[in-house]
Amino acid sequence: MKSQPDLKLLSTFMAVVNRGSMAEAAAVLGYVPSAVSQHIAALERGMGIELVVRRPGSRLILTAAGRSLAQAAETLFDATARFQDDANGISNREIAELRVGAYPSAMSHLLPGILPALKPLGRGPRIRLVIVETDKGLPRVRSGDLDLLIAYRYQPEDPPAASREWTITSLGHEPLVLVTGTRPGRRPLELAQCLEMEWTSGHTHNPDRRLLHRWAKELGISPDVTLETEDLHSMLAMIRAGLAVGMIPATLIGADSGRPGVDRVVLPPAATPLHREVLAVSRPGARPPIINELVTLLTEALDSVQAGEQRTANQVTSPLRPT
């Protein structure tokens, strides 16, 4: 055989197989019987082997080669039909798998409460989760390696910036809370009392460190950052141990509310509440429906975090004592 059989000829052959005669196959296909006969002859010439035994006055009989070809063609057409169904689904954004990247604390404290609501019956595409920081995730969105990135931005000038390379949706703002280790039986510290203590934050050029310096400058204070780490869970552990003061995202504090060990620092009225913006970043174009569902659920979760933190902040207030 010089090349693969023509699909049109194979379709005619399968009609003959299923109907048992060229005349009936011709009626189904809308051909004249001679055209069907010509198709079968052309298929046999192309394959170099007899497929059908023609006997006047009786139904057609398939040769061994004809039976084998019928089985192979049936498999081919079934696979083609499944492929067409899948292709139609993909064009309608029915995706088999989506790859979602998220920064570590979102992965550990936001997504676990959301994913069960997103897929209560295991419906929709499989979601593959990837832990990745914002700066490392943005190139992966650009390349198509990630379908969605849950990112953060501490200050408006931080990446991701507006670009034709991606679509950015603001999901809300996650409060940042200044905390110290718990002091049993004693009131939470005020900011002025924390200035002689050691502080923990990210490395010098990290977004959280730059935000802390800007905030401190506005208040006219100079916190002494001696414990540097990019891992928020390590930062929280050092604070719990009484080794430092630090800014922690409210999601971590709220999620660990069952584990005592930190107190919110009482801030002066002039202190600007700090937060980081949480973003959904994807490539341009329409998103699959399940991505839109995920974005909605994350927005609702952040709204809940903000409301809860506001209630807690209202409770942790006291007049400033002179230093």
ZADO-1210 file (C-alpha; in nm, 4 decimals, padded with zeros to 6 digits):
<atoms>
<atom x="00.0000" y="00.0000" z="00.0000" code="MET" pos="1"/>
<atom x="00.1481" y="00.3298" z="-00.1104" code="LYS" pos="2"/>
<atom x="-00.0449" y="00.5536" z="00.1305" code="SER" pos="3"/>
<atom x="-00.3173" y="00.5470" z="00.3913" code="GLN" pos="4"/>
<atom x="-00.6655" y="00.4628" z="00.2602" code="PRO" pos="5"/>
<atom x="-00.8799" y="00.7588" z="00.1623" code="ASP" pos="6"/>
<atom x="-01.1300" y="00.8274" z="00.4424" code="LEU" pos="7"/>
<atom x="-01.4082" y="00.8807" z="00.1885" code="LYS" pos="8"/>
<atom x="-01.3451" y="00.5364" z="00.0409" code="LEU" pos="9"/>
<atom x="-01.3308" y="00.3872" z="00.3915" code="LEU" pos="10"/>
<atom x="-01.6668" y="00.5466" z="00.4760" code="SER" pos="11"/>
<atom x="-01.8202" y="00.3905" z="00.1641" code="THR" pos="12"/>
<atom x="-01.6638" y="00.0554" z="00.2527" code="PHE" pos="13"/>
<atom x="-01.8110" y="00.0671" z="00.6058" code="MET" pos="14"/>
<atom x="-02.1551" y="00.1534" z="00.4641" code="ALA" pos="15"/>
<atom x="-02.1316" y="-00.1549" z="00.2427" code="VAL" pos="16"/>
<atom x="-02.0217" y="-00.3659" z="00.5416" code="VAL" pos="17"/>
<atom x="-02.3058" y="-00.2425" z="00.7607" code="ASN" pos="18"/>
<atom x="-02.5759" y="-00.2690" z="00.4898" code="ARG" pos="19"/>
<atom x="-02.4585" y="-00.5876" z="00.3255" code="GLY" pos="20"/>
<atom x="-02.5036" y="-00.4657" z="-00.0313" code="SER" pos="21"/>
<atom x="-02.3782" y="-00.1905" z="-00.2566" code="MET" pos="22"/>
<atom x="-02.7325" y="-00.0875" z="-00.3526" code="ALA" pos="23"/>
<atom x="-02.8385" y="-00.0313" z="00.0095" code="GLU" pos="24"/>
<atom x="-02.5117" y="00.1463" z="00.0870" code="ALA" pos="25"/>
<atom x="-02.5680" y="00.3724" z="-00.2152" code="ALA" pos="26"/>
<atom x="-02.9186" y="00.4608" z="-00.0918" code="ALA" pos="27"/>
<atom x="-02.7864" y="00.5549" z="00.2532" code="VAL" pos="28"/>
<atom x="-02.4959" y="00.7584" z="00.1141" code="LEU" pos="29"/>
<atom x="-02.6959" y="00.9260" z="-00.1623" code="GLY" pos="30"/>
<atom x="-02.4805" y="00.7734" z="-00.4377" code="TYR" pos="31"/>
<atom x="-02.5695" y="00.5684" z="-00.7410" code="VAL" pos="32"/>
<atom x="-02.4707" y="00.1976" z="-00.6995" code="PRO" pos="33"/>
<atom x="-02.1998" y="00.2268" z="-00.9668" code="SER" pos="34"/>
<atom x="-02.0270" y="00.5005" z="-00.7596" code="ALA" pos="35"/>
<atom x="-02.0187" y="00.2706" z="-00.4569" code="VAL" pos="36"/>
<atom x="-01.8748" y="-00.0088" z="-00.6686" code="SER" pos="37"/>
<atom x="-01.6086" y="00.2270" z="-00.8001" code="GLN" pos="38"/>
<atom x="-01.5154" y="00.3331" z="-00.4435" code="HIS" pos="39"/>
<atom x="-01.4711" y="-00.0269" z="-00.3321" code="ILE" pos="40"/>
<atom x="-01.2632" y="-00.1073" z="-00.6401" code="ALA" pos="41"/>
<atom x="-01.0442" y="00.1985" z="-00.5826" code="ALA" pos="42"/>
<atom x="-00.9931" y="00.0993" z="-00.2179" code="LEU" pos="43"/>
<atom x="-00.8916" y="-00.2533" z="-00.3207" code="GLU" pos="44"/>
<atom x="-00.6490" y="-00.1208" z="-00.5811" code="ARG" pos="45"/>
<atom x="-00.4929" y="00.1153" z="-00.3315" code="GLY" pos="46"/>
<atom x="-00.4475" y="-00.1586" z="-00.0736" code="MET" pos="47"/>
<atom x="-00.3515" y="-00.4222" z="-00.3293" code="GLY" pos="48"/>
<atom x="-00.5851" y="-00.6867" z="-00.1922" code="ILE" pos="49"/>
<atom x="-00.9405" y="-00.8110" z="-00.2423" code="GLU" pos="50"/>
<atom x="-01.1792" y="-00.6950" z="00.0318" code="LEU" pos="51"/>
<atom x="-01.5230" y="-00.7991" z="-00.0938" code="VAL" pos="52"/>
<atom x="-01.6380" y="-01.1121" z="-00.2807" code="VAL" pos="53"/>
<atom x="-01.9097" y="-01.0145" z="-00.5255" code="ARG" pos="54"/>
<atom x="-02.1597" y="-01.2890" z="-00.6146" code="ARG" pos="55"/>
<atom x="-02.4602" y="-01.2039" z="-00.8338" code="PRO" pos="56"/>
<atom x="-02.7915" y="-01.2544" z="-00.6553" code="GLY" pos="57"/>
<atom x="-02.6439" y="-01.2857" z="-00.3057" code="SER" pos="58"/>
<atom x="-02.5229" y="-01.0540" z="-00.0316" code="ARG" pos="59"/>
<atom x="-02.1635" y="-00.9430" z="-00.0401" code="LEU" pos="60"/>
<atom x="-01.9099" y="-01.1466" z="00.1531" code="ILE" pos="61"/>
<atom x="-01.6047" y="-00.9926" z="00.3179" code="LEU" pos="62"/>
<atom x="-01.2688" y="-01.1587" z="00.2707" code="THR" pos="63"/>
<atom x="-01.0373" y="-01.2072" z="00.5679" code="ALA" pos="64"/>
<atom x="-00.8673" y="-00.8819" z="00.4647" code="ALA" pos="65"/>
<atom x="-01.2059" y="-00.7123" z="00.4403" code="GLY" pos="66"/>
<atom x="-01.3041" y="-00.8253" z="00.7905" code="ARG" pos="67"/>
<atom x="-00.9742" y="-00.7022" z="00.9326" code="SER" pos="68"/>
<atom x="-01.0091" y="-00.3680" z="00.7559" code="LEU" pos="69"/>
<atom x="-01.3664" y="-00.3311" z="00.8840" code="ALA" pos="70"/>
<atom x="-01.2476" y="-00.3798" z="01.2428" code="GLN" pos="71"/>
<atom x="-00.9633" y="-00.1312" z="01.1975" code="ALA" pos="72"/>
<atom x="-01.1911" y="00.1244" z="01.0280" code="ALA" pos="73"/>
<atom x="-01.4489" y="00.0934" z="01.3048" code="GLU" pos="74"/>
<atom x="-01.1782" y="00.1666" z="01.5633" code="THR" pos="75"/>
<atom x="-01.0591" y="00.4612" z="01.3549" code="LEU" pos="76"/>
<atom x="-01.4045" y="00.6145" z="01.3151" code="PHE" pos="77"/>
<atom x="-01.4868" y="00.5656" z="01.6844" code="ASP" pos="78"/>
<atom x="-01.1638" y="00.7404" z="01.7775" code="ALA" pos="79"/>
<atom x="-01.2364" y="01.0167" z="01.5260" code="THR" pos="80"/>
<atom x="-01.5819" y="01.0688" z="01.6779" code="ALA" pos="81"/>
<atom x="-01.4339" y="01.0885" z="02.0289" code="ARG" pos="82"/>
<atom x="-01.1699" y="01.3294" z="01.9038" code="PHE" pos="83"/>
<atom x="-01.4381" y="01.5470" z="01.7442" code="GLN" pos="84"/>
<atom x="-01.6334" y="01.5505" z="02.0702" code="ASP" pos="85"/>
<atom x="-01.3215" y="01.6488" z="02.2631" code="ASP" pos="86"/>
<atom x="-01.2307" y="01.9156" z="02.0067" code="ALA" pos="87"/>
<atom x="-01.5813" y="02.0603" z="02.0277" code="ASN" pos="88"/>
<atom x="-01.5552" y="02.0625" z="02.4061" code="GLY" pos="89"/>
<atom x="-01.2201" y="02.2372" z="02.3942" code="ILE" pos="90"/>
<atom x="-01.3596" y="02.5012" z="02.1602" code="SER" pos="91"/>
<atom x="-01.6372" y="02.5495" z="02.4178" code="ASN" pos="92"/>
<atom x="-01.3715" y="02.5774" z="02.6913" code="ARG" pos="93"/>
<atom x="-01.4394" y="02.2331" z="02.8377" code="GLU" pos="94"/>
<atom x="-01.0782" y="02.1714" z="02.9368" code="ILE" pos="95"/>
<atom x="-00.9448" y="01.8387" z="03.0675" code="ALA" pos="96"/>
<atom x="-00.6809" y="01.9906" z="03.2956" code="GLU" pos="97"/>
<atom x="-00.5942" y="02.3372" z="03.4201" code="LEU" pos="98"/>
<atom x="-00.2675" y="02.4328" z="03.5854" code="ARG" pos="99"/>
<atom x="-00.3050" y="02.6896" z="03.8650" code="VAL" pos="100"/>
<atom x="-00.0067" y="02.8480" z="04.0373" code="GLY" pos="101"/>
<atom x="-00.0333" y="03.0181" z="04.3766" code="ALA" pos="102"/>
<atom x="00.2011" y="03.1694" z="04.6306" code="TYR" pos="103"/>
<atom x="00.2631" y="02.9427" z="04.9340" code="PRO" pos="104"/>
<atom x="00.0286" y="03.1003" z="05.1901" code="SER" pos="105"/>
<atom x="-00.2567" y="03.1126" z="04.9368" code="ALA" pos="106"/>
<atom x="-00.1959" y="02.7445" z="04.8694" code="MET" pos="107"/>
<atom x="-00.2019" y="02.6570" z="05.2392" code="SER" pos="108"/>
<atom x="-00.4632" y="02.9003" z="05.3741" code="HIS" pos="109"/>
<atom x="-00.6952" y="03.0140" z="05.0911" code="LEU" pos="110"/>
<atom x="-00.7341" y="02.7350" z="04.8374" code="LEU" pos="111"/>
<atom x="-00.8060" y="02.4431" z="05.0768" code="PRO" pos="112"/>
<atom x="-01.1311" y="02.6068" z="05.1825" code="GLY" pos="113"/>
<atom x="-01.2311" y="02.6869" z="04.8247" code="ILE" pos="114"/>
<atom x="-01.1561" y="02.3814" z="04.6136" code="LEU" pos="115"/>
<atom x="-01.4211" y="02.1553" z="04.7746" code="PRO" pos="116"/>
<atom x="-01.6880" y="02.4141" z="04.6869" code="ALA" pos="117"/>
<atom x="-01.5455" y="02.4479" z="04.3374" code="LEU" pos="118"/>
<atom x="-01.5695" y="02.0765" z="04.2579" code="LYS" pos="119"/>
<atom x="-01.8259" y="01.9247" z="04.4977" code="PRO" pos="120"/>
<atom x="-01.8919" y="01.6254" z="04.2724" code="LEU" pos="121"/>
<atom x="-01.5594" y="01.6029" z="04.0968" code="GLY" pos="122"/>
<atom x="-01.7052" y="01.7737" z="03.7917" code="ARG" pos="123"/>
<atom x="-01.5112" y="01.9756" z="03.5401" code="GLY" pos="124"/>
<atom x="-01.1430" y="01.9642" z="03.4561" code="PRO" pos="125"/>
<atom x="-00.8717" y="01.8365" z="03.6786" code="ARG" pos="126"/>
<atom x="-00.6918" y="02.1213" z="03.8542" code="ILE" pos="127"/>
<atom x="-00.3178" y="02.0794" z="03.8965" code="ARG" pos="128"/>
<atom x="-00.1816" y="02.3072" z="04.1706" code="LEU" pos="129"/>
<atom x="00.1697" y="02.4508" z="04.1614" code="VAL" pos="130"/>
<atom x="00.3293" y="02.6433" z="04.4481" code="ILE" pos="131"/>
<atom x="00.5133" y="02.9398" z="04.2980" code="VAL" pos="132"/>
<atom x="00.5960" y="03.2923" z="04.4088" code="GLU" pos="133"/>
<atom x="00.4584" y="03.5788" z="04.2029" code="THR" pos="134"/>
<atom x="00.7875" y="03.6796" z="04.0384" code="ASP" pos="135"/>
<atom x="00.8559" y="03.3212" z="03.9292" code="LYS" pos="136"/>
<atom x="00.4980" y="03.2574" z="03.8195" code="GLY" pos="137"/>
<atom x="00.4531" y="03.5507" z="03.5812" code="LEU" pos="138"/>
<atom x="00.6909" y="03.4138" z="03.3124" code="PRO" pos="139"/>
<atom x="00.5084" y="03.0806" z="03.3347" code="ARG" pos="140"/>
<atom x="00.1763" y="03.2531" z="03.2630" code="VAL" pos="141"/>
<atom x="00.3359" y="03.4310" z="02.9680" code="ARG" pos="142"/>
<atom x="00.4690" y="03.1026" z="02.8269" code="SER" pos="143"/>
<atom x="00.1391" y="02.9200" z="02.8765" code="GLY" pos="144"/>
<atom x="00.2834" y="02.6799" z="03.1360" code="ASP" pos="145"/>
<atom x="00.0334" y="02.8163" z="03.3916" code="LEU" pos="146"/>
<atom x="-00.3311" y="02.8808" z="03.3034" code="ASP" pos="147"/>
<atom x="-00.3876" y="03.0958" z="03.6123" code="LEU" pos="148"/>
<atom x="-00.1599" y="03.2519" z="03.8713" code="LEU" pos="149"/>
<atom x="-00.2810" y="03.3631" z="04.2141" code="ILE" pos="150"/>
<atom x="-00.0387" y="03.6482" z="04.2793" code="ALA" pos="151"/>
<atom x="00.0147" y="03.9283" z="04.5289" code="TYR" pos="152"/>
<atom x="00.1225" y="04.2895" z="04.5007" code="ARG" pos="153"/>
<atom x="00.2395" y="04.4820" z="04.8080" code="TYR" pos="154"/>
<atom x="00.2538" y="04.8237" z="04.6396" code="GLN" pos="155"/>
<atom x="00.0891" y="04.9578" z="04.3206" code="PRO" pos="156"/>
<atom x="00.4235" y="04.9847" z="04.1421" code="GLU" pos="157"/>
<atom x="00.5117" y="04.6194" z="04.2082" code="ASP" pos="158"/>
<atom x="00.4665" y="04.3583" z="03.9336" code="PRO" pos="159"/>
<atom x="00.2550" y="04.2455" z="03.7668" code="PRO" pos="160"/>
<atom x="00.2041" y="04.5642" z="03.5698" code="ALA" pos="161"/>
<atom x="-00.0641" y="04.6066" z="03.3048" code="ALA" pos="162"/>
<atom x="00.0450" y="04.4283" z="02.9874" code="SER" pos="163"/>
<atom x="-00.0866" y="04.2796" z="02.6662" code="ARG" pos="164"/>
<atom x="00.0729" y="03.9543" z="02.7757" code="GLU" pos="165"/>
<atom x="-00.1800" y="03.8814" z="03.0490" code="TRP" pos="166"/>
<atom x="-00.5147" y="03.9694" z="03.2027" code="THR" pos="167"/>
<atom x="-00.5109" y="04.0886" z="03.5650" code="ILE" pos="168"/>
<atom x="-00.8133" y="04.0646" z="03.7946" code="THR" pos="169"/>
<atom x="-00.7974" y="04.2138" z="04.1431" code="SER" pos="170"/>
<atom x="-00.9474" y="03.9663" z="04.3902" code="LEU" pos="171"/>
<atom x="-00.9301" y="04.1971" z="04.6896" code="GLY" pos="172"/>
<atom x="-00.6919" y="04.3062" z="04.9616" code="HIS" pos="173"/>
<atom x="-00.5469" y="04.0835" z="05.2297" code="GLU" pos="174"/>
<atom x="-00.4797" y="04.2737" z="05.5550" code="PRO" pos="175"/>
<atom x="-00.1307" y="04.2616" z="05.7032" code="LEU" pos="176"/>
<atom x="-00.1197" y="04.2427" z="06.0818" code="VAL" pos="177"/>
<atom x="00.1658" y="04.3564" z="06.3061" code="LEU" pos="178"/>
<atom x="00.2025" y="04.0907" z="06.5771" code="VAL" pos="179"/>
<atom x="00.4220" y="03.9905" z="06.8683" code="THR" pos="180"/>
<atom x="00.4462" y="03.6735" z="07.0682" code="GLY" pos="181"/>
<atom x="00.1699" y="03.6310" z="07.3267" code="THR" pos="182"/>
<atom x="00.2424" y="03.7528" z="07.6777" code="ARG" pos="183"/>
<atom x="00.0057" y="03.5582" z="07.9061" code="PRO" pos="184"/>
<atom x="-00.1833" y="03.7780" z="08.1484" code="GLY" pos="185"/>
<atom x="-00.0564" y="04.1018" z="07.9958" code="ARG" pos="186"/>
<atom x="-00.2093" y="04.3452" z="07.7493" code="ARG" pos="187"/>
<atom x="-00.0936" y="04.3492" z="07.3870" code="PRO" pos="188"/>
<atom x="00.2002" y="04.5799" z="07.3204" code="LEU" pos="189"/>
<atom x="00.1626" y="04.9152" z="07.1537" code="GLU" pos="190"/>
<atom x="00.3801" y="05.0129" z="06.8602" code="LEU" pos="191"/>
<atom x="00.6068" y="05.2422" z="07.0653" code="ALA" pos="192"/>
<atom x="00.6884" y="04.9514" z="07.2966" code="GLN" pos="193"/>
<atom x="00.8021" y="04.7396" z="07.0017" code="CYS" pos="194"/>
<atom x="01.0678" y="04.9776" z="06.8725" code="LEU" pos="195"/>
<atom x="01.3388" y="04.8380" z="07.0988" code="GLU" pos="196"/>
<atom x="01.2596" y="04.4822" z="06.9941" code="MET" pos="197"/>
<atom x="01.3985" y="04.2866" z="06.7005" code="GLU" pos="198"/>
<atom x="01.1788" y="04.2675" z="06.3893" code="TRP" pos="199"/>
<atom x="01.1396" y="04.0038" z="06.1212" code="THR" pos="200"/>
<atom x="01.0624" y="04.0643" z="05.7548" code="SER" pos="201"/>
<atom x="01.1708" y="03.9637" z="05.4070" code="GLY" pos="202"/>
<atom x="01.5119" y="04.0351" z="05.2634" code="HIS" pos="203"/>
<atom x="01.6098" y="04.3930" z="05.1835" code="THR" pos="204"/>
<atom x="01.4592" y="04.4118" z="04.8355" code="HIS" pos="205"/>
<atom x="01.1563" y="04.1944" z="04.9002" code="ASN" pos="206"/>
<atom x="00.8149" y="04.3597" z="04.8483" code="PRO" pos="207"/>
<atom x="00.7080" y="04.3130" z="05.2120" code="ASP" pos="208"/>
<atom x="01.0329" y="04.4666" z="05.3378" code="ARG" pos="209"/>
<atom x="00.9956" y="04.7691" z="05.1109" code="ARG" pos="210"/>
<atom x="00.6368" y="04.8156" z="05.2267" code="LEU" pos="211"/>
<atom x="00.7448" y="04.7934" z="05.5911" code="LEU" pos="212"/>
<atom x="01.0108" y="05.0638" z="05.5363" code="HIS" pos="213"/>
<atom x="00.7648" y="05.2942" z="05.3611" code="ARG" pos="214"/>
<atom x="00.5096" y="05.2496" z="05.6406" code="TRP" pos="215"/>
<atom x="00.7727" y="05.3057" z="05.9097" code="ALA" pos="216"/>
<atom x="00.8957" y="05.6209" z="05.7360" code="LYS" pos="217"/>
<atom x="00.5420" y="05.7620" z="05.7341" code="GLU" pos="218"/>
<atom x="00.5256" y="05.7043" z="06.1114" code="LEU" pos="219"/>
<atom x="00.8769" y="05.8334" z="06.1739" code="GLY" pos="220"/>
<atom x="01.0059" y="05.5081" z="06.3213" code="ILE" pos="221"/>
<atom x="01.2995" y="05.2810" z="06.2350" code="SER" pos="222"/>
<atom x="01.2284" y="04.9144" z="06.3117" code="PRO" pos="223"/>
<atom x="01.5406" y="04.7011" z="06.3478" code="ASP" pos="224"/>
<atom x="01.4979" y="04.4040" z="06.1135" code="VAL" pos="225"/>
<atom x="01.7463" y="04.1413" z="06.2249" code="THR" pos="226"/>
<atom x="01.5621" y="03.8209" z="06.1309" code="LEU" pos="227"/>
<atom x="01.5201" y="03.7965" z="05.7533" code="GLU" pos="228"/>
<atom x="01.3256" y="03.5203" z="05.5798" code="THR" pos="229"/>
<atom x="01.1079" y="03.4776" z="05.2726" code="GLU" pos="230"/>
<atom x="00.9047" y="03.2059" z="05.4428" code="ASP" pos="231"/>
<atom x="00.6004" y="03.3452" z="05.6251" code="LEU" pos="232"/>
<atom x="00.5583" y="03.0300" z="05.8313" code="HIS" pos="233"/>
<atom x="00.9165" y="03.0623" z="05.9588" code="SER" pos="234"/>
<atom x="00.8502" y="03.4288" z="06.0301" code="MET" pos="235"/>
<atom x="00.5411" y="03.3391" z="06.2297" code="LEU" pos="236"/>
<atom x="00.7329" y="03.0726" z="06.4224" code="ALA" pos="237"/>
<atom x="00.9976" y="03.3277" z="06.5264" code="MET" pos="238"/>
<atom x="00.7272" y="03.5688" z="06.6396" code="ILE" pos="239"/>
<atom x="00.5502" y="03.2997" z="06.8420" code="ARG" pos="240"/>
<atom x="00.8801" y="03.2182" z="07.0104" code="ALA" pos="241"/>
<atom x="00.9039" y="03.5791" z="07.1267" code="GLY" pos="242"/>
<atom x="01.2071" y="03.6496" z="06.9094" code="LEU" pos="243"/>
<atom x="01.0643" y="03.9269" z="06.6937" code="ALA" pos="244"/>
<atom x="00.7845" y="04.1573" z="06.5856" code="VAL" pos="245"/>
<atom x="00.6547" y="04.1223" z="06.2319" code="GLY" pos="246"/>
<atom x="00.3847" y="04.1863" z="05.9729" code="MET" pos="247"/>
<atom x="00.1878" y="03.8694" z="05.8952" code="ILE" pos="248"/>
<atom x="-00.0970" y="03.8273" z="05.6417" code="PRO" pos="249"/>
<atom x="-00.4326" y="03.7993" z="05.8162" code="ALA" pos="250"/>
<atom x="-00.5084" y="03.4662" z="05.6467" code="THR" pos="251"/>
<atom x="-00.2256" y="03.3028" z="05.8403" code="LEU" pos="252"/>
<atom x="-00.3366" y="03.4550" z="06.1697" code="ILE" pos="253"/>
<atom x="-00.7005" y="03.3623" z="06.1155" code="GLY" pos="254"/>
<atom x="-00.6264" y="03.0105" z="06.0009" code="ALA" pos="255"/>
<atom x="-00.4074" y="02.9528" z="06.3080" code="ASP" pos="256"/>
<atom x="-00.6565" y="03.1071" z="06.5517" code="SER" pos="257"/>
<atom x="-00.6794" y="02.7725" z="06.7286" code="GLY" pos="258"/>
<atom x="-00.3074" y="02.7941" z="06.8062" code="ARG" pos="259"/>
<atom x="-00.2411" y="03.0705" z="07.0608" code="PRO" pos="260"/>
<atom x="00.0918" y="03.2423" z="07.0377" code="GLY" pos="261"/>
<atom x="00.0559" y="03.5871" z="06.8808" code="VAL" pos="262"/>
<atom x="-00.0976" y="03.9173" z="06.9847" code="ASP" pos="263"/>
<atom x="-00.1826" y="04.2064" z="06.7563" code="ARG" pos="264"/>
<atom x="00.0189" y="04.5188" z="06.8261" code="VAL" pos="265"/>
<atom x="-00.1973" y="04.8200" z="06.9115" code="VAL" pos="266"/>
<atom x="-00.1241" y="05.0832" z="06.6452" code="LEU" pos="267"/>
<atom x="-00.1544" y="05.4606" z="06.6802" code="PRO" pos="268"/>
<atom x="-00.4543" y="05.6230" z="06.5089" code="PRO" pos="269"/>
<atom x="-00.2241" y="05.7782" z="06.2471" code="ALA" pos="270"/>
<atom x="-00.0995" y="05.4386" z="06.1305" code="ALA" pos="271"/>
<atom x="-00.2206" y="05.3451" z="05.7832" code="THR" pos="272"/>
<atom x="-00.3670" y="04.9929" z="05.7743" code="PRO" pos="273"/>
<atom x="-00.1436" y="04.7743" z="05.5620" code="LEU" pos="274"/>
<atom x="-00.2493" y="04.5130" z="05.3106" code="HIS" pos="275"/>
<atom x="-00.1340" y="04.3333" z="05.0008" code="ARG" pos="276"/>
<atom x="-00.3470" y="04.3075" z="04.6898" code="GLU" pos="277"/>
<atom x="-00.4314" y="03.9570" z="04.5703" code="VAL" pos="278"/>
<atom x="-00.4556" y="03.9104" z="04.1940" code="LEU" pos="279"/>
<atom x="-00.5597" y="03.6520" z="03.9385" code="ALA" pos="280"/>
<atom x="-00.3291" y="03.6596" z="03.6352" code="VAL" pos="281"/>
<atom x="-00.4004" y="03.4696" z="03.3138" code="SER" pos="282"/>
<atom x="-00.3258" y="03.4931" z="02.9465" code="ARG" pos="283"/>
<atom x="-00.5472" y="03.7266" z="02.7404" code="PRO" pos="284"/>
<atom x="-00.8761" y="03.5925" z="02.6136" code="GLY" pos="285"/>
<atom x="-01.1829" y="03.4305" z="02.7594" code="ALA" pos="286"/>
<atom x="-01.1213" y="03.2122" z="03.0642" code="ARG" pos="287"/>
<atom x="-01.2752" y="02.8643" z="03.1064" code="PRO" pos="288"/>
<atom x="-01.5894" y="02.8812" z="03.3264" code="PRO" pos="289"/>
<atom x="-01.4238" y="02.6967" z="03.6147" code="ILE" pos="290"/>
<atom x="-01.1494" y="02.9617" z="03.6292" code="ILE" pos="291"/>
<atom x="-01.4159" y="03.2298" z="03.6601" code="ASN" pos="292"/>
<atom x="-01.5741" y="03.0263" z="03.9417" code="GLU" pos="293"/>
<atom x="-01.2387" y="03.0043" z="04.1193" code="LEU" pos="294"/>
<atom x="-01.1870" y="03.3809" z="04.0844" code="VAL" pos="295"/>
<atom x="-01.5312" y="03.4467" z="04.2334" code="THR" pos="296"/>
<atom x="-01.4723" y="03.2122" z="04.5280" code="LEU" pos="297"/>
<atom x="-01.1330" y="03.3681" z="04.6021" code="LEU" pos="298"/>
<atom x="-01.2868" y="03.7150" z="04.5958" code="THR" pos="299"/>
<atom x="-01.5530" y="03.6063" z="04.8443" code="GLU" pos="300"/>
<atom x="-01.2912" y="03.4433" z="05.0685" code="ALA" pos="301"/>
<atom x="-01.0815" y="03.7613" z="05.0780" code="LEU" pos="302"/>
<atom x="-01.3900" y="03.9709" z="05.1539" code="ASP" pos="303"/>
<atom x="-01.4524" y="03.7408" z="05.4499" code="SER" pos="304"/>
<atom x="-01.0917" y="03.7745" z="05.5671" code="VAL" pos="305"/>
<atom x="-01.1129" y="04.1539" z="05.5514" code="GLN" pos="306"/>
<atom x="-01.4412" y="04.1642" z="05.7412" code="ALA" pos="307"/>
<atom x="-01.3081" y="03.9311" z="06.0098" code="GLY" pos="308"/>
<atom x="-00.9889" y="04.1297" z="06.0500" code="GLU" pos="309"/>
<atom x="-01.1848" y="04.4542" z="06.0801" code="GLN" pos="310"/>
<atom x="-01.3934" y="04.3069" z="06.3619" code="ARG" pos="311"/>
<atom x="-01.0802" y="04.1884" z="06.5405" code="THR" pos="312"/>
<atom x="-00.9017" y="04.5204" z="06.4917" code="ALA" pos="313"/>
<atom x="-01.1958" y="04.7049" z="06.6451" code="ASN" pos="314"/>
<atom x="-01.1616" y="04.4880" z="06.9543" code="GLN" pos="315"/>
<atom x="-00.7845" y="04.5378" z="06.9870" code="VAL" pos="316"/>
<atom x="-00.7852" y="04.9100" z="07.0599" code="THR" pos="317"/>
<atom x="-00.6636" y="05.1141" z="07.3550" code="SER" pos="318"/>
<atom x="-00.5396" y="05.4671" z="07.4122" code="PRO" pos="319"/>
<atom x="-00.1708" y="05.5111" z="07.3421" code="LEU" pos="320"/>
<atom x="00.0481" y="05.5341" z="07.6497" code="ARG" pos="321"/>
<atom x="00.3357" y="05.7843" z="07.6337" code="PRO" pos="322"/>
<atom x="00.6721" y="05.6302" z="07.5643" code="THR" pos="323"/>
</atoms>
